[in-house]
């Protein structure tokens, strides 16, 4: 697991890190033993064992360009029910 992925999960905020867009999900669940799993080209999931019952739950979706841009990452995260509102890229 990458440091940027761990940071996004700990801060419960979407993060862009290089070519990756990291979207924390299932924010109310505390999990142990986080692991990254490649789900497809340009898509990884971070999963962990939920405290209390050990159920495996997603903690973050990691979308990588060029397969996924912010718009496509947003569409999938919304469609799959992981986020309640659209992602917004911070401007500096």
N, CA, C and O of each residue as an XYZ file, in Angstrom:
368
protein
N       0.835     -1.167      0.000
C       0.000      0.000      0.000
C       0.887      1.240      0.000
O       1.901      1.286      0.698
N       0.506      2.235     -0.777
C       1.292      3.461     -0.897
C       0.969      4.431      0.240
O      -0.122      4.405      0.809
N       1.943      5.286      0.556
C       1.753      6.275      1.627
C       0.590      7.205      1.315
O      -0.164      7.566      2.219
N       0.427      7.602      0.056
C      -0.669      8.507     -0.319
C      -2.028      7.840     -0.104
O      -2.996      8.511      0.255
N      -2.105      6.539     -0.320
C      -3.350      5.801     -0.089
C      -3.673      5.757      1.399
O      -4.814      5.974      1.805
N      -2.668      5.477      2.193
C      -2.856      5.433      3.649
C      -3.271      6.810      4.169
O      -4.148      6.909      5.028
N      -2.647      7.871      3.654
C      -2.970      9.236      4.068
C      -4.416      9.596      3.712
O      -5.125     10.191      4.524
N      -4.847      9.242      2.517
C      -6.221      9.537      2.092
C      -7.228      8.843      3.011
O      -8.236      9.434      3.397
N      -6.948      7.588      3.355
C      -7.846      6.831      4.241
C      -7.861      7.455      5.634
O      -8.929      7.642      6.216
N      -6.688      7.777      6.171
C      -6.610      8.357      7.513
C      -7.312      9.712      7.594
O      -7.947     10.022      8.602
N      -7.198     10.526      6.529
C      -7.802     11.862      6.517
C      -9.238     11.861      5.994
O      -9.923     12.882      6.055
N      -9.692     10.717      5.482
C     -11.049     10.580      4.951
C     -11.357     11.619      3.877
O     -12.471     12.139      3.801
N     -10.345     11.917      3.042
C     -10.495     12.903      1.984
C      -9.908     12.351      0.683
O      -8.840     11.740      0.695
N     -10.606     12.564     -0.440
C     -10.027     12.169     -1.732
C      -8.725     12.927     -1.968
O      -8.587     14.090     -1.589
N      -7.770     12.242     -2.605
C      -6.452     12.816     -2.847
C      -6.019     12.500     -4.267
O      -6.259     11.400     -4.765
N      -5.379     13.465     -4.919
C      -4.705     13.193     -6.186
C      -3.219     13.094     -5.861
O      -2.642     13.991     -5.247
N      -2.615     11.998     -6.279
C      -1.198     11.778     -6.051
C      -0.586     11.326     -7.372
O      -0.751     10.178     -7.787
N       0.111     12.231     -8.017
C       0.664     11.908     -9.330
C      -0.462     11.628    -10.307
O      -1.323     12.478    -10.532
N      -0.455     10.439    -10.888
C      -1.498     10.049    -11.839
C      -2.648      9.309    -11.180
O      -3.517      8.785    -11.877
N      -2.676      9.252     -9.858
C      -3.711      8.500     -9.148
C      -4.711      9.413     -8.449
O      -4.361     10.480     -7.945
N      -5.957      8.969     -8.431
C      -7.022      9.619     -7.676
C      -7.472      8.594     -6.641
O      -7.969      7.525     -6.992
N      -7.297      8.921     -5.379
C      -7.597      7.992     -4.291
C      -8.868      8.468     -3.595
O      -8.932      9.592     -3.098
N      -9.877      7.600     -3.566
C     -11.175      7.955     -3.008
C     -11.459      7.059     -1.800
O     -11.772      5.881     -1.972
N     -11.354      7.600     -0.574
C     -11.696      6.808      0.608
C     -13.193      6.483      0.616
O     -14.018      7.313      0.233
N     -13.529      5.287      1.049
C     -14.920      4.842      1.110
C     -15.169      4.140      2.447
O     -14.227      3.813      3.168
N     -16.435      3.914      2.766
C     -16.809      3.238      4.022
C     -16.106      3.886      5.212
O     -15.428      3.225      5.998
N     -16.290      5.189      5.313
C     -15.561      5.981      6.300
C     -15.891      5.626      7.748
O     -15.082      5.882      8.640
N     -17.047      5.049      7.996
C     -17.437      4.758      9.380
C     -16.837      3.460      9.910
O     -16.898      3.196     11.110
N     -16.260      2.652      9.033
C     -15.696      1.371      9.476
C     -14.223      1.511      9.835
O     -13.434      2.060      9.067
N     -13.866      1.012     11.002
C     -12.471      0.894     11.402
C     -11.987     -0.479     10.961
O     -12.638     -1.491     11.220
N     -10.840     -0.505     10.294
C     -10.330     -1.775      9.755
C      -8.869     -1.977     10.104
O      -8.129     -1.023     10.345
N      -8.475     -3.222     10.125
C      -7.085     -3.608     10.336
C      -6.597     -4.347      9.098
O      -7.385     -4.750      8.242
N      -5.301     -4.514      9.024
C      -4.681     -5.317      7.965
C      -5.087     -4.850      6.570
O      -5.572     -5.643      5.763
N      -4.888     -3.561      6.289
C      -5.236     -3.038      4.971
C      -4.332     -3.623      3.897
O      -3.122     -3.751      4.084
N      -4.937     -3.977      2.770
C      -4.216     -4.574      1.639
C      -4.722     -3.985      0.338
O      -5.913     -3.713      0.185
N      -3.798     -3.788     -0.606
C      -4.164     -3.303     -1.935
C      -4.388     -4.495     -2.864
O      -3.655     -5.483     -2.824
N      -5.425     -4.376     -3.705
C      -5.766     -5.433     -4.660
C      -5.998     -4.783     -6.017
O      -6.767     -3.829     -6.127
N      -5.339     -5.294     -7.044
C      -5.572     -4.793     -8.395
C      -6.897     -5.370     -8.888
O      -7.080     -6.586     -8.948
N      -7.824     -4.461     -9.244
C      -9.146     -4.875     -9.704
C      -9.257     -4.847    -11.218
O     -10.142     -5.488    -11.785
N      -8.392     -4.128    -11.866
C      -8.396     -4.005    -13.318
C      -7.328     -3.020    -13.730
O      -6.640     -2.450    -12.884
N      -7.187     -2.816    -15.031
C      -6.187     -1.880    -15.529
C      -6.538     -0.472    -15.051
O      -7.580      0.071    -15.416
N      -5.668      0.111    -14.239
C      -5.888      1.462    -13.731
C      -6.801      1.549    -12.524
O      -7.172      2.650    -12.118
N      -7.173      0.418    -11.939
C      -8.076      0.432    -10.786
C      -7.581     -0.529     -9.708
O      -7.386     -1.721     -9.946
N      -7.387      0.032     -8.514
C      -7.000     -0.777     -7.345
C      -7.988     -0.505     -6.235
O      -8.608      0.557     -6.182
N      -8.128     -1.460     -5.361
C      -8.949     -1.289     -4.176
C      -8.100     -1.539     -2.947
O      -7.204     -2.383     -2.964
N      -8.380     -0.811     -1.884
C      -7.745     -1.049     -0.588
C      -8.823     -1.659      0.292
O      -9.890     -1.075      0.479
N      -8.537     -2.833      0.829
C      -9.499     -3.577      1.630
C      -8.903     -3.894      2.992
O      -7.685     -4.008      3.135
N      -9.767     -4.036      3.992
C      -9.307     -4.374      5.322
C     -10.331     -5.198      6.066
O     -11.491     -5.286      5.662
N      -9.892     -5.802      7.160
C     -10.773     -6.595      8.020
C     -11.432     -5.655      9.024
O     -10.746     -5.015      9.820
N     -12.756     -5.570      8.988
C     -13.506     -4.674      9.865
C     -13.377     -5.138     11.315
O     -13.521     -6.322     11.620
N     -13.099     -4.175     12.205
C     -13.022     -4.479     13.634
C     -14.385     -4.973     14.112
O     -15.424     -4.453     13.705
N     -14.368     -5.959     14.958
C     -15.605     -6.476     15.536
C     -16.022     -7.802     14.934
O     -16.220     -8.779     15.656
N     -16.158     -7.846     13.601
C     -16.620     -9.094     12.981
C     -15.674     -9.645     11.914
O     -15.898    -10.742     11.403
N     -14.621     -8.901     11.573
C     -13.637     -9.393     10.616
C     -14.085     -9.375      9.166
O     -13.360     -9.860      8.297
N     -15.265     -8.828      8.880
C     -15.739     -8.764      7.496
C     -14.772     -7.934      6.663
O     -14.268     -6.915      7.134
N     -14.509     -8.354      5.440
C     -13.624     -7.624      4.540
C     -14.434     -6.521      3.860
O     -15.454     -6.783      3.221
N     -13.957     -5.274      4.011
C     -14.651     -4.132      3.418
C     -13.661     -3.268      2.645
O     -12.469     -3.233      2.953
N     -14.175     -2.577      1.640
C     -13.366     -1.632      0.875
C     -13.126     -0.386      1.722
O     -14.041      0.101      2.386
N     -11.907      0.126      1.701
C     -11.578      1.368      2.402
C     -11.197      2.478      1.434
O     -11.264      3.653      1.795
N     -10.796      2.131      0.207
C     -10.472      3.151     -0.793
C     -10.510      2.538     -2.179
O     -10.249      1.349     -2.366
N     -10.845      3.385     -3.152
C     -10.729      3.048     -4.561
C      -9.627      3.932     -5.113
O      -9.593      5.131     -4.836
N      -8.724      3.347     -5.895
C      -7.592      4.081     -6.440
C      -7.650      4.000     -7.964
O      -7.401      2.948     -8.553
N      -7.979      5.114     -8.581
C      -8.117      5.212    -10.021
C      -6.845      5.834    -10.590
O      -6.354      6.828    -10.054
N      -6.305      5.264    -11.669
C      -5.088      5.797    -12.275
C      -5.340      6.264    -13.697
O      -6.068      5.625    -14.457
N      -4.725      7.389    -14.047
C      -4.749      7.876    -15.416
C      -3.733      7.075    -16.218
O      -2.722      6.687    -15.634
N      -3.910      6.802    -17.475
C      -4.885      7.410    -18.371
C      -6.215      6.664    -18.424
O      -7.146      7.138    -19.075
N      -6.337      5.518    -17.764
C      -7.592      4.756    -17.829
C      -8.752      5.503    -17.186
O      -9.880      5.425    -17.673
N      -8.493      6.223    -16.104
C      -9.533      6.937    -15.370
C      -9.089      8.371    -15.124
O      -8.020      8.601    -14.558
N      -9.898      9.331    -15.544
C      -9.664     10.713    -15.151
C     -10.616     11.025    -13.994
O     -11.371     10.153    -13.563
N     -10.584     12.250    -13.494
C     -11.418     12.599    -12.343
C     -12.900     12.377    -12.637
O     -13.638     11.889    -11.781
N     -13.332     12.731    -13.836
C     -14.738     12.581    -14.204
C     -15.171     11.115    -14.182
O     -16.229     10.789    -13.644
N     -14.369     10.243    -14.756
C     -14.706      8.819    -14.795
C     -14.618      8.193    -13.400
O     -15.460      7.371    -13.038
N     -13.610      8.575    -12.619
C     -13.500      8.086    -11.239
C     -14.734      8.494    -10.450
O     -15.294      7.698     -9.696
N     -15.148      9.730    -10.631
C     -16.341     10.248     -9.966
C     -17.571      9.433    -10.362
O     -18.345      9.016     -9.500
N     -17.750      9.208    -11.660
C     -18.905      8.460    -12.150
C     -18.976      7.063    -11.537
O     -20.038      6.633    -11.087
N     -17.850      6.358    -11.519
C     -17.850      4.997    -10.968
C     -18.091      4.992     -9.464
O     -18.889      4.193     -8.974
N     -17.417      5.869     -8.725
C     -17.590      5.893     -7.270
C     -19.035      6.225     -6.902
O     -19.578      5.645     -5.961
N     -19.664      7.149     -7.629
C     -21.077      7.469     -7.387
C     -21.982      6.304     -7.762
O     -22.853      5.915     -6.984
N     -21.779      5.750     -8.945
C     -22.626      4.660     -9.434
C     -22.552      3.440     -8.519
O     -23.560      2.776     -8.281
N     -21.366      3.151     -8.013
C     -21.204      1.991     -7.138
C     -21.675      2.280     -5.715
O     -21.676      1.377     -4.879
N     -22.074      3.511     -5.424
C     -22.618      3.861     -4.118
C     -21.589      4.102     -3.031
O     -21.919      4.052     -1.846
N     -20.347      4.362     -3.414
C     -19.299      4.560     -2.420
C     -19.195      5.993     -1.920
O     -18.696      6.229     -0.819
N     -19.666      6.967     -2.727
C     -19.620      8.358     -2.291
C     -21.005      8.968     -2.469
O     -21.719      8.614     -3.407
N     -21.396      9.887     -1.574
C     -22.734     10.464     -1.638
C     -22.853     11.678     -2.558
O     -23.959     12.048     -2.952
N     -21.732     12.295     -2.900
C     -21.769     13.484     -3.751
C     -20.547     13.486     -4.660
O     -19.561     12.810     -4.367
N     -20.595     14.237     -5.761
C     -19.483     14.244     -6.719
C     -18.171     14.715     -6.120
O     -18.148     15.540     -5.207
N     -17.086     14.181     -6.645
C     -15.745     14.619     -6.260
C     -15.483     15.990     -6.874
O     -15.936     16.280     -7.982
N     -14.760     16.818     -6.158
C     -14.371     18.127     -6.653
C     -12.870     18.253     -6.495
O     -12.324     18.041     -5.412
N     -12.208     18.600     -7.589
C     -10.749     18.777     -7.534
C     -10.438     20.113     -6.891
O     -10.971     21.146     -7.296
N      -9.565     20.090     -5.877
C      -9.165     21.329     -5.206
C      -8.331     22.169     -6.146
O      -7.511     21.638     -6.895
N      -8.530     23.463     -6.116
C      -7.723     24.376     -6.912
C      -6.807     25.134     -5.989
O      -7.176     25.477     -4.866
N      -5.599     25.396     -6.475
C      -4.627     26.111     -5.621
C      -4.253     27.416     -6.234
O      -3.450     28.157     -5.667
